[in-house]
Amino acid sequence: MVRFRDIVLRVQNGAGLFGTCTGWYGMVEAQGRGTLHCHMLVWISNNPSPKTLRELLNGDDFKERMLTWLERIIKTELPGDSEVVVEPNGALPMPTLGREDVDPRTCRGPDLRRTGAGWRVDFDKHVTDLVKRNNWHEHRATCWIHLRPNEARSDDKCRMRIDGSTRARSEVDAVTGSILLRRLHPRINEYNDVVMFLFKCNMDIQYLGSGEASKAALYYITDYITKASLKVHAGLTALIYAIQKNNEKFEPLPDSSADTQSKSLVTKMLNSIMSRQEMSHQQVMSYYVGGGDHYTTHRFARLQWGYVSNQVQRMESSIGGDVSESEDHQAPGVDEDVDA
């Protein structure tokens, strides 16, 4: 990932693959099989705000240049395809490898020291093979994990947003201002050909511009980056177990001090929660070699929510005329002097 930052993105070091990158944040996560993958946000210099972008997209010249740039870095078709792929008999199945075929993910790509048209042909062929193995979507049970037990499974309810729809050309939604990129293949997820060539793995790439689709994508990525490693119900179960065990331990010892019982409870709660944390072998080894669990170019300020909540309550009370009561109120465990 460090080489990706320095060579491909060129963070804070001139123009890279997507433009001049001013910052990035990536969170490393393990899949169910233990393999590591990274969810990241990349900031590009001079990218307009959502409001400004929506205004600029009203101009034909800017809209054409913007859509051309996005189509160049975000692909939803096999290299060389220029027409919409039709599914006359349902979802197209992912191509399979023959018994004598070698998985392209285990092969070296074309030599980067070569030049000329012949290299581009070999590049496109290699990327095509990789996309068929990595980004050709077939529905699995995980596509519908958020459905209710009696809800029917269908393309439009896939949480990966691969519903079989296609779009012959990129356009801007006149109502929402969302950028709707062309989608020539109904089963291929968004990818970048250079990143696919270098990493040889599944990927998803989205531009966060304006409109509801971008807001949903931003929420999805941010939620992934900040999600807790232990689910709430599992954490609560661990805490309940610790409390029960602590009560059983001190039930025959009524004379033990509250301080002793509290320290024991904290220790049991910590051990109970840590025992339910799942760490894959790959995650452990990543820490050993200095990989860590996230990458960033910036230091992010910690928001003291109790302090913010306290100030909001004071403002509400002062507006309502009840200032004296709010002045004495302060969130427990939160100091007045907090750096925001």
C-alpha positions as CSV (number, residue, x, y, z in Angstrom):
1,M,0.0,0.0,0.0
2,V,2.9,2.4,0.6
3,R,4.1,1.8,-3.0
4,F,0.6,2.4,-4.2
5,R,0.6,5.7,-2.3
6,D,4.0,6.8,-3.5
7,I,4.0,5.5,-7.1
8,V,0.4,5.3,-8.3
9,L,-1.4,8.0,-6.2
10,R,1.7,10.1,-5.7
11,V,0.1,11.6,-2.6
12,Q,1.3,15.2,-2.1
13,N,4.0,14.7,-4.7
14,G,2.7,15.9,-8.1
15,A,0.1,14.4,-10.4
16,G,-0.7,10.7,-10.1
17,L,-3.0,8.3,-11.8
18,F,-6.2,10.2,-10.8
19,G,-4.8,13.7,-10.6
20,T,-3.0,15.6,-7.9
21,C,-3.7,13.8,-4.7
22,T,-3.8,16.0,-1.6
23,G,-4.7,13.3,1.0
24,W,-5.9,9.8,1.6
25,Y,-7.2,7.5,4.3
26,G,-7.3,3.8,4.1
27,M,-8.5,1.2,6.6
28,V,-7.3,-2.4,6.3
29,E,-9.9,-5.1,6.9
30,A,-9.9,-8.9,6.9
31,Q,-12.5,-10.9,4.9
32,G,-14.2,-14.0,6.2
33,R,-11.4,-16.1,4.7
34,G,-8.8,-13.9,6.5
35,T,-7.4,-12.2,3.4
36,L,-6.7,-8.4,3.8
37,H,-8.3,-5.7,1.8
38,C,-8.3,-1.9,2.1
39,H,-11.2,0.6,2.0
40,M,-9.9,4.1,1.2
41,L,-10.9,7.7,0.5
42,V,-8.7,9.8,-1.8
43,W,-8.8,13.6,-2.0
44,I,-8.0,15.2,-5.4
45,S,-6.8,18.8,-5.7
46,N,-9.2,21.3,-7.2
47,N,-12.2,18.9,-7.0
48,P,-15.2,21.2,-6.7
49,S,-17.6,21.0,-3.8
50,P,-21.0,19.2,-4.5
51,K,-22.8,22.5,-4.9
52,T,-20.2,24.0,-7.2
53,L,-20.0,20.8,-9.2
54,R,-23.7,20.7,-9.8
55,E,-23.6,24.3,-11.1
56,L,-20.6,23.5,-13.4
57,L,-22.3,20.4,-14.8
58,N,-25.0,22.7,-16.3
59,G,-22.3,23.9,-18.8
60,D,-21.9,21.6,-21.8
61,D,-18.1,22.1,-22.1
62,F,-17.3,21.2,-18.4
63,K,-19.8,18.4,-18.4
64,E,-18.2,16.8,-21.5
65,R,-14.7,17.1,-20.1
66,M,-15.8,15.8,-16.7
67,L,-17.6,12.7,-18.1
68,T,-14.6,12.0,-20.4
69,W,-12.2,12.1,-17.4
70,L,-14.4,9.7,-15.4
71,E,-14.9,7.3,-18.2
72,R,-11.1,7.2,-18.6
73,I,-10.4,6.2,-15.0
74,I,-13.6,4.2,-14.1
75,K,-14.5,1.2,-16.3
76,T,-17.6,-1.0,-16.3
77,E,-16.8,-3.0,-19.4
78,L,-14.1,-5.3,-20.8
79,P,-11.2,-3.5,-22.5
80,G,-12.1,-2.8,-26.2
81,D,-15.9,-3.1,-25.7
82,S,-17.9,-0.2,-27.1
83,E,-21.5,-1.6,-27.2
84,V,-23.9,-2.5,-24.5
85,V,-23.9,-6.2,-23.6
86,V,-27.4,-7.7,-23.6
87,E,-28.6,-10.5,-21.4
88,P,-31.3,-12.3,-23.4
89,N,-31.6,-15.3,-21.1
90,G,-31.0,-13.9,-17.6
91,A,-27.8,-13.1,-15.8
92,L,-24.6,-13.9,-17.8
93,P,-22.6,-16.5,-15.8
94,M,-19.0,-15.7,-15.0
95,P,-16.6,-17.3,-17.5
96,T,-14.9,-20.4,-16.0
97,L,-11.3,-21.6,-16.5
98,G,-10.6,-24.8,-18.4
99,R,-8.6,-27.6,-16.9
100,E,-5.5,-26.6,-18.8
101,D,-6.0,-22.8,-18.2
102,V,-3.8,-20.9,-15.7
103,D,-5.5,-18.4,-13.4
104,P,-4.4,-15.0,-14.7
105,R,-4.0,-13.7,-11.1
106,T,-1.0,-16.0,-10.7
107,C,0.7,-14.9,-13.9
108,R,3.0,-12.0,-14.6
109,G,1.6,-9.3,-16.9
110,P,3.2,-7.8,-19.9
111,D,6.7,-6.4,-19.3
112,L,6.5,-2.8,-18.4
113,R,9.8,-2.0,-20.1
114,R,8.2,-2.8,-23.5
115,T,6.5,-0.1,-25.6
116,G,4.4,0.2,-28.8
117,A,1.0,-1.0,-29.9
118,G,1.8,-4.7,-29.3
119,W,2.3,-4.0,-25.6
120,R,-1.2,-2.3,-25.4
121,V,-2.8,-5.4,-27.0
122,D,-1.1,-7.6,-24.4
123,F,-2.1,-5.2,-21.6
124,D,-5.8,-5.2,-22.7
125,K,-5.8,-9.0,-22.9
126,H,-4.3,-9.5,-19.5
127,V,-6.7,-6.9,-17.9
128,T,-9.6,-8.7,-19.6
129,D,-8.7,-12.0,-18.1
130,L,-8.2,-10.4,-14.7
131,V,-11.6,-8.6,-14.8
132,K,-13.4,-11.8,-15.7
133,R,-11.9,-13.4,-12.6
134,N,-12.1,-10.5,-10.2
135,N,-14.9,-8.1,-11.1
136,W,-17.5,-10.2,-12.8
137,H,-20.2,-10.3,-10.3
138,E,-22.3,-13.3,-9.5
139,H,-24.9,-13.1,-6.7
140,R,-24.1,-15.0,-3.5
141,A,-25.9,-15.2,-0.1
142,T,-23.9,-12.2,1.1
143,C,-25.6,-10.0,-1.5
144,W,-28.9,-10.2,0.4
145,I,-27.7,-10.4,4.1
146,H,-29.7,-7.3,4.9
147,L,-33.0,-8.7,3.6
148,R,-35.7,-9.9,5.9
149,P,-36.2,-13.7,6.1
150,N,-39.3,-13.6,3.9
151,E,-38.1,-11.1,1.4
152,A,-37.5,-12.3,-2.2
153,R,-33.9,-12.2,-3.5
154,S,-33.6,-10.3,-6.8
155,D,-31.1,-8.2,-8.8
156,D,-32.5,-4.9,-7.6
157,K,-31.9,-5.9,-3.9
158,C,-28.3,-6.8,-4.3
159,R,-26.3,-4.8,-1.7
160,M,-23.4,-4.6,-4.2
161,R,-25.6,-2.6,-6.5
162,I,-25.1,-4.9,-9.5
163,D,-28.7,-5.2,-10.7
164,G,-28.1,-6.1,-14.3
165,S,-28.9,-2.5,-15.6
166,T,-26.9,-0.9,-18.4
167,R,-26.4,2.6,-19.7
168,A,-25.1,3.3,-23.2
169,R,-23.6,6.7,-22.5
170,S,-22.8,8.8,-19.4
171,E,-25.2,11.6,-18.4
172,V,-26.2,13.9,-15.6
173,D,-29.5,13.4,-13.8
174,A,-31.4,16.7,-14.4
175,V,-33.3,16.3,-11.1
176,T,-30.7,15.2,-8.6
177,G,-27.5,16.4,-10.3
178,S,-26.0,12.9,-9.9
179,I,-23.4,11.8,-12.5
180,L,-24.6,8.5,-14.1
181,L,-21.6,6.9,-15.7
182,R,-22.1,4.6,-18.7
183,R,-22.3,0.9,-17.9
184,L,-21.8,-1.3,-21.0
185,H,-21.7,-4.6,-19.1
186,P,-24.5,-5.6,-16.7
187,R,-22.3,-7.9,-14.5
188,I,-18.9,-6.1,-14.2
189,N,-18.3,-3.9,-11.2
190,E,-16.4,-0.6,-11.5
191,Y,-12.7,-0.9,-11.8
192,N,-9.6,1.0,-13.0
193,D,-7.5,-0.9,-15.6
194,V,-4.1,0.2,-14.3
195,V,-5.0,-0.7,-10.7
196,M,-6.4,-4.0,-11.9
197,F,-3.2,-4.7,-13.8
198,L,-1.0,-3.9,-10.7
199,F,-3.0,-5.5,-7.9
200,K,-4.7,-8.4,-9.8
201,C,-7.6,-8.5,-7.3
202,N,-11.2,-7.5,-7.0
203,M,-11.8,-3.7,-6.6
204,D,-14.5,-1.1,-6.6
205,I,-13.9,2.6,-7.5
206,Q,-16.5,5.4,-7.1
207,Y,-16.3,9.1,-7.8
208,L,-17.9,11.1,-4.9
209,G,-19.4,14.1,-6.6
210,S,-22.9,15.4,-6.1
211,G,-26.4,14.0,-5.8
212,E,-27.9,11.2,-3.7
213,A,-25.8,8.4,-5.2
214,S,-22.6,10.1,-4.1
215,K,-23.9,10.7,-0.6
216,A,-24.9,7.1,-0.4
217,A,-21.5,6.0,-1.6
218,L,-19.7,8.3,0.8
219,Y,-21.8,7.0,3.7
220,Y,-21.1,3.4,2.7
221,I,-17.3,3.9,2.5
222,T,-17.1,6.0,5.7
223,D,-19.3,3.4,7.5
224,Y,-16.9,0.7,6.4
225,I,-13.8,2.7,7.5
226,T,-15.2,3.5,10.9
227,K,-17.2,0.4,11.7
228,A,-16.5,-1.3,15.0
229,S,-14.5,-4.6,14.9
230,L,-17.0,-6.1,17.3
231,K,-20.7,-6.0,16.6
232,V,-23.0,-4.4,19.3
233,H,-24.9,-7.5,20.2
234,A,-21.7,-9.5,20.6
235,G,-20.2,-6.8,22.8
236,L,-23.2,-6.6,25.0
237,T,-23.2,-10.4,25.3
238,A,-19.6,-10.3,26.4
239,L,-20.4,-7.6,29.0
240,I,-23.3,-9.5,30.4
241,Y,-21.2,-12.6,30.7
242,A,-18.5,-10.7,32.6
243,I,-21.0,-9.2,35.0
244,Q,-22.5,-12.6,35.7
245,K,-19.2,-14.2,36.3
246,N,-18.1,-11.3,38.6
247,N,-21.3,-11.6,40.7
248,E,-20.7,-15.4,41.0
249,K,-17.1,-14.8,42.2
250,F,-18.0,-12.3,44.9
251,E,-21.3,-13.7,46.0
252,P,-19.6,-15.9,48.8
253,L,-17.4,-12.9,49.7
254,P,-19.8,-10.2,51.0
255,D,-17.0,-8.4,52.9
256,S,-14.9,-7.7,49.8
257,S,-14.5,-4.0,49.1
258,A,-16.3,-2.2,46.3
259,D,-12.9,-1.2,44.9
260,T,-11.8,-4.8,44.6
261,Q,-15.1,-5.9,43.0
262,S,-14.9,-3.0,40.5
263,K,-11.3,-3.8,39.5
264,S,-12.2,-7.4,39.0
265,L,-15.3,-6.5,36.9
266,V,-13.2,-4.2,34.6
267,T,-10.7,-7.0,34.1
268,K,-13.4,-9.6,33.3
269,M,-15.1,-7.2,30.9
270,L,-11.9,-6.5,29.1
271,N,-11.0,-10.2,28.8
272,S,-14.5,-11.1,27.8
273,I,-14.5,-8.6,24.9
274,M,-11.0,-9.3,23.8
275,S,-11.7,-13.1,23.6
276,R,-14.5,-12.3,21.1
277,Q,-12.3,-10.2,18.8
278,E,-11.4,-12.0,15.6
279,M,-7.9,-11.5,14.1
280,S,-6.9,-13.4,11.0
281,H,-3.4,-14.8,10.6
282,Q,-2.8,-12.2,7.9
283,Q,-3.8,-9.3,10.2
284,V,-1.4,-10.6,12.9
285,M,1.5,-10.9,10.4
286,S,0.7,-7.5,9.0
287,Y,1.3,-5.9,12.4
288,Y,4.5,-7.9,12.9
289,V,6.0,-6.5,9.7
290,G,4.8,-3.0,10.4
291,G,1.8,-2.8,8.1
292,G,-0.7,-1.7,10.8
293,D,-4.4,-1.4,10.2
294,H,-4.7,2.0,8.5
295,Y,-2.9,4.5,6.2
296,T,-3.3,8.2,6.3
297,T,-1.6,11.5,5.4
298,H,-3.3,13.6,8.0
299,R,-3.9,13.7,11.7
300,F,-7.6,13.8,12.5
301,A,-9.0,15.7,15.5
302,R,-10.9,13.7,18.1
303,L,-14.4,15.0,18.6
304,Q,-15.4,15.0,22.3
305,W,-19.1,14.4,21.8
306,G,-20.0,14.9,25.5
307,Y,-18.6,18.4,25.4
308,V,-20.4,19.2,22.1
309,S,-23.7,17.9,23.5
310,N,-23.2,20.0,26.7
311,Q,-22.7,23.1,24.6
312,V,-25.8,22.4,22.5
313,Q,-27.9,22.0,25.6
314,R,-26.6,25.3,27.0
315,M,-27.5,27.0,23.8
316,E,-31.0,25.5,23.8
317,S,-31.5,26.4,27.4
318,S,-30.3,30.0,26.9
319,I,-32.7,30.4,24.0
320,G,-35.5,29.1,26.2
321,G,-34.5,31.6,28.9
322,D,-33.3,28.9,31.4
323,V,-29.6,29.8,31.7
324,S,-28.9,29.1,35.4
325,E,-29.8,25.4,35.2
326,S,-27.7,24.8,32.1
327,E,-24.6,26.4,33.5
328,D,-24.4,23.9,36.3
329,H,-24.9,21.0,33.9
330,Q,-21.9,19.3,32.4
331,A,-21.5,15.9,30.7
332,P,-19.9,13.4,33.2
333,G,-16.2,12.9,32.7
334,V,-15.8,15.7,30.3
335,D,-13.5,18.7,31.1
336,E,-14.3,22.3,30.1
337,D,-11.0,22.8,28.3
338,V,-11.1,20.5,25.3
339,D,-9.4,21.1,22.0
340,A,-11.9,20.9,19.1
